[in-house]
């Protein structure tokens, strides 16, 4: 009988369910989450969260993304669950994700609540500092058991950020207008991550004080604020007419020829790629400073 029990014990251990672990996280909505581990199914509700999943090495768990999730190229093959502002809630629920990555200012609060009411775990993001990006990478890595890659990516980002900050430290301020669409004319306020990024190399958003994250502004308001630099954010394959600014010599940016197109995907998405776009803008701000000095000589 003793021998029978000894033989049976290992079999019982195999048949018993493994101990379920929980990861405690707090998201940008200040919601405390308890994520049951291990997770095997992730849905991303914004292009930037899709890219973060790939950067964290958790793409093997990705079962659904929203429209415009186009980087890296593999993301284009993942099933769509709507777009950032209008989700296919029924399809998301049917996919039975262990973790959903959302976007506070992009996703519908009502639809996010529907997902939570269905018992799904939703981690909401709303980055306003570059330092938020490595935090997301680490959280995704911990949830998906890809900490080796996510930690490498987070450390690489922080190291590159430190180099950039050291390079552009103590620069003179430059007034900047950030154009994110042409008609209607939209910009960003000071709470947006792009404003925070530009401030690290002396860029000062002329519309920083507006209450909305992405407010509409009039041409007269731009002229009144008289930016020294204009960054027109353009998505790949799209066009934006910057000649409207060049025809306004009352603007410092026009007189000094400081009107630039920048790749929207590189500067607007809070992912590791944002450092490429920020570095480009910081270098262009240095060009503007040089032109300023030349006019004073």
C-alpha positions as CSV (number, residue, x, y, z in Angstrom):
1,X,0.0,0.0,0.0
2,X,2.8,2.4,0.9
3,X,4.5,1.7,-2.5
4,X,1.1,2.4,-4.3
5,X,0.8,5.8,-2.5
6,X,4.3,6.8,-3.4
7,X,3.6,6.0,-7.1
8,X,0.3,7.9,-7.0
9,X,1.6,11.1,-5.4
10,X,3.5,12.4,-8.5
11,X,0.4,11.7,-10.6
12,X,-1.7,13.7,-8.3
13,X,0.7,16.6,-8.5
14,X,0.6,16.5,-12.3
15,X,-3.2,16.5,-12.3
16,X,-3.6,19.4,-9.8
17,X,-3.7,22.9,-11.4
18,X,-0.5,24.9,-11.1
19,X,-0.6,27.7,-8.5
20,X,-1.9,30.8,-10.2
21,X,0.2,33.9,-9.7
22,X,-1.0,37.5,-9.9
23,X,0.9,40.6,-11.0
24,X,-0.1,43.8,-9.2
25,X,0.1,46.9,-11.4
26,X,-1.3,50.4,-11.4
27,X,-2.1,52.0,-14.8
28,X,-2.3,55.6,-15.9
29,X,-5.9,55.9,-14.9
30,X,-4.7,55.1,-11.3
31,X,-6.5,51.8,-11.5
32,X,-5.0,49.0,-9.5
33,X,-4.9,45.8,-11.6
34,X,-4.4,42.2,-10.6
35,X,-3.2,40.3,-13.7
36,X,-3.5,36.6,-13.5
37,X,-0.3,34.9,-14.7
38,X,0.8,33.5,-17.1
39,X,-1.0,35.6,-19.8
40,X,-1.2,34.2,-23.3
41,X,-3.6,36.5,-25.1
42,X,-3.1,40.3,-25.4
43,X,-5.3,42.8,-27.3
44,X,-4.0,46.3,-28.1
45,X,-6.4,49.2,-28.5
46,X,-4.0,51.8,-30.0
47,X,-1.1,51.8,-32.5
48,X,1.3,52.8,-29.8
49,X,0.4,50.0,-27.5
50,X,0.7,47.5,-30.4
51,X,4.2,48.8,-31.0
52,X,5.1,48.6,-27.3
53,X,4.0,44.9,-27.3
54,X,6.4,44.1,-30.1
55,X,9.2,46.1,-28.4
56,X,8.7,44.2,-25.2
57,X,9.0,40.9,-27.0
58,X,5.4,39.9,-26.2
59,X,4.0,39.8,-29.8
60,X,3.5,36.0,-29.7
61,X,0.6,36.7,-27.3
62,X,-1.0,39.4,-29.5
63,X,-4.4,38.3,-30.8
64,X,-6.0,41.6,-31.7
65,X,-5.1,45.2,-32.6
66,X,-6.8,48.4,-33.8
67,X,-6.6,50.2,-37.1
68,X,-3.3,51.9,-38.1
69,X,-1.3,49.4,-36.1
70,X,1.4,49.4,-38.8
71,X,4.7,49.0,-37.1
72,X,6.5,46.7,-37.2
73,X,5.3,45.2,-40.4
74,X,4.1,42.0,-38.8
75,X,1.5,44.0,-36.9
76,X,-0.4,44.5,-40.1
77,X,-1.3,40.8,-40.1
78,X,-2.9,40.7,-36.7
79,X,-6.8,40.6,-36.6
80,X,-8.4,44.1,-36.2
81,X,-10.9,44.8,-33.5
82,X,-12.0,48.3,-34.6
83,X,-10.2,51.6,-34.4
84,X,-9.0,53.5,-31.4
85,X,-12.2,55.5,-31.1
86,X,-14.7,52.9,-32.0
87,X,-14.0,49.3,-30.8
88,X,-15.7,46.1,-31.7
89,X,-16.5,45.2,-28.1
90,X,-18.2,41.9,-29.0
91,X,-15.2,40.7,-31.0
92,X,-12.8,41.7,-28.2
93,X,-14.8,39.7,-25.6
94,X,-15.0,36.7,-28.0
95,X,-11.2,36.7,-28.3
96,X,-11.0,36.1,-24.5
97,X,-7.9,38.2,-23.9
98,X,-5.9,37.9,-20.6
99,X,-4.8,41.5,-20.9
100,X,-6.0,44.6,-22.9
101,X,-3.8,47.6,-23.4
102,X,-5.9,50.8,-23.8
103,X,-5.5,54.5,-24.4
104,X,-7.2,57.0,-22.1
105,X,-7.5,59.9,-24.5
106,X,-8.1,57.7,-27.6
107,X,-10.5,55.0,-26.5
108,X,-14.2,55.4,-25.6
109,X,-14.5,55.4,-21.8
110,X,-18.0,53.8,-22.2
111,X,-16.6,51.0,-24.3
112,X,-13.6,50.4,-21.9
113,X,-16.2,50.1,-19.1
114,X,-18.1,47.5,-21.1
115,X,-14.9,45.5,-21.4
116,X,-14.3,45.7,-17.7
117,X,-17.9,44.8,-17.0
118,X,-17.3,41.7,-19.0
119,X,-14.6,40.7,-16.6
120,X,-11.6,41.7,-18.8
121,X,-8.4,43.3,-17.4
122,X,-7.7,46.6,-19.1
123,X,-4.4,48.5,-18.5
124,X,-4.9,52.1,-19.6
125,X,-2.0,54.3,-20.9
126,X,-1.7,58.1,-21.2
127,X,2.0,58.9,-21.4
128,X,3.0,62.5,-20.8
129,X,6.7,62.0,-20.2
130,X,9.3,60.1,-22.2
131,X,10.1,58.2,-19.0
132,X,6.7,56.5,-19.2
133,X,7.8,54.5,-22.2
134,X,10.3,52.2,-20.4
135,X,7.8,51.8,-17.6
136,X,5.2,50.4,-20.1
137,X,7.9,48.1,-21.6
138,X,8.7,46.7,-18.2
139,X,5.1,46.2,-17.2
140,X,4.3,44.4,-20.4
141,X,7.4,42.3,-20.0
142,X,6.5,41.3,-16.5
143,X,3.0,40.4,-17.5
144,X,4.0,38.3,-20.5
145,X,7.2,36.7,-19.1
146,X,9.5,38.5,-21.6
147,X,11.4,40.4,-19.0
148,X,14.8,39.7,-20.6
149,X,13.9,41.6,-23.8
150,X,11.7,44.2,-22.2
151,X,14.4,45.1,-19.7
152,X,17.0,45.4,-22.5
153,X,14.7,47.7,-24.5
154,X,13.9,49.8,-21.4
155,X,17.5,50.2,-20.5
156,X,18.5,51.0,-24.1
157,X,15.8,53.7,-24.2
158,X,16.8,55.3,-21.0
159,X,20.5,55.3,-22.0
160,X,19.7,57.0,-25.3
161,X,17.5,59.5,-23.6
162,X,20.3,60.4,-21.2
163,X,22.7,60.9,-24.1
164,X,20.1,63.2,-25.8
165,X,19.5,65.2,-22.6
166,X,23.2,65.7,-22.0
167,X,23.8,66.8,-25.6
168,X,21.0,69.4,-25.6
169,X,21.3,70.5,-22.0
170,X,20.9,74.2,-21.1
171,X,19.9,75.4,-24.6
172,X,18.2,78.8,-25.1
173,X,14.4,78.5,-25.3
174,X,12.8,78.4,-28.8
175,X,9.0,79.1,-29.2
176,X,7.4,76.2,-31.2
177,X,4.1,75.6,-32.9
178,X,3.2,72.0,-33.3
179,X,0.8,71.4,-36.2
180,X,-0.9,68.0,-36.1
181,X,-3.6,68.6,-38.8
182,X,-4.3,71.1,-41.5
183,X,-8.0,71.6,-41.8
184,X,-9.2,72.0,-39.1
185,X,-5.9,73.3,-37.6
186,X,-5.1,71.3,-34.5
187,X,-2.1,71.5,-32.2
188,X,-1.0,70.0,-28.8
189,X,-1.0,71.5,-25.4
190,X,1.7,71.3,-22.7
191,X,0.5,68.0,-21.2
192,X,1.2,66.1,-24.4
193,X,4.3,63.9,-24.5
194,X,5.6,65.8,-27.5
195,X,5.7,69.0,-25.5
196,X,7.5,67.3,-22.7
197,X,10.0,65.8,-25.1
198,X,10.7,69.2,-26.8
199,X,11.3,70.8,-23.4
200,X,14.3,68.6,-22.9
201,X,16.1,70.5,-25.6
202,X,14.7,73.9,-25.1
203,X,11.5,73.8,-27.2
204,X,8.7,75.8,-25.7
205,X,5.2,75.0,-27.0
206,X,3.4,78.3,-27.6
207,X,0.0,76.7,-26.9
208,X,1.1,74.8,-23.8
209,X,-1.5,76.5,-21.6
210,X,-4.6,75.4,-23.6
211,X,-6.8,73.0,-21.5
212,X,-7.4,70.3,-24.2
213,X,-4.7,67.8,-25.0
214,X,-5.2,68.3,-28.8
215,X,-7.0,71.7,-29.2
216,X,-8.2,73.4,-32.4
217,X,-6.6,76.8,-33.0
218,X,-7.2,79.6,-35.5
219,X,-4.7,81.1,-37.9
220,X,-4.9,84.4,-36.0
221,X,-3.9,82.7,-32.8
222,X,-0.8,81.2,-34.4
223,X,0.2,84.7,-35.8
224,X,-0.4,86.2,-32.4
225,X,1.9,83.7,-30.6
226,X,4.5,84.2,-33.4
227,X,6.4,80.9,-33.1
228,X,10.1,80.9,-34.1
229,X,9.7,77.3,-35.3
230,X,6.8,75.4,-36.8
231,X,6.8,71.6,-36.8
232,X,4.2,70.2,-39.2
233,X,3.5,66.6,-38.2
234,X,2.9,64.5,-41.4
235,X,1.9,60.8,-41.5
236,X,3.6,58.6,-44.1
237,X,1.8,58.8,-47.4
238,X,0.0,62.0,-46.5
239,X,0.7,65.6,-47.4
240,X,0.4,68.8,-45.5
241,X,0.7,72.3,-47.1
242,X,3.4,74.3,-45.2
243,X,3.4,77.0,-47.9
244,X,0.6,78.7,-46.0
245,X,3.1,79.6,-43.2
246,X,5.8,80.6,-45.7
247,X,3.4,83.2,-47.1
248,X,3.1,84.9,-43.7
249,X,6.3,87.0,-43.4
250,X,5.0,88.4,-40.1
251,X,5.8,85.1,-38.5
252,X,9.3,84.6,-37.2
253,X,9.3,81.0,-38.4
254,X,8.6,82.2,-42.0
255,X,11.2,85.0,-41.9
256,X,13.9,82.6,-40.6
257,X,12.8,79.7,-42.7
258,X,12.2,77.5,-39.7
259,X,9.2,75.5,-41.0
260,X,9.7,71.8,-41.0
261,X,7.8,68.6,-41.8
262,X,8.4,65.8,-39.3
263,X,7.3,62.1,-39.4
264,X,4.1,61.9,-37.3
265,X,4.7,58.2,-36.5
266,X,8.1,59.0,-35.1
267,X,7.1,62.0,-33.0
268,X,3.5,61.3,-32.0
269,X,3.6,57.7,-30.9
270,X,4.9,57.1,-27.4
271,X,7.1,54.1,-28.3
272,X,10.9,53.6,-28.4
273,X,10.9,55.2,-31.9
274,X,9.9,58.6,-30.5
275,X,13.5,59.3,-29.7
276,X,14.3,59.3,-33.4
277,X,11.7,62.0,-34.0
278,X,12.6,64.0,-30.9
279,X,16.3,63.9,-31.8
280,X,15.5,65.3,-35.3
281,X,13.4,68.1,-33.8
282,X,16.1,69.0,-31.2
283,X,18.6,69.3,-34.0
284,X,16.3,71.5,-36.0
285,X,15.9,73.7,-32.9
286,X,19.6,74.1,-32.9
287,X,19.5,75.2,-36.5
288,X,16.9,77.8,-35.6
289,X,19.2,79.1,-32.8
290,X,22.0,79.4,-35.3
291,X,19.8,81.4,-37.7
292,X,18.7,83.6,-34.8
293,X,22.3,84.4,-33.9
294,X,23.0,85.2,-37.5
295,X,20.3,87.8,-37.7
296,X,21.7,89.5,-34.6
297,X,25.3,89.7,-35.9
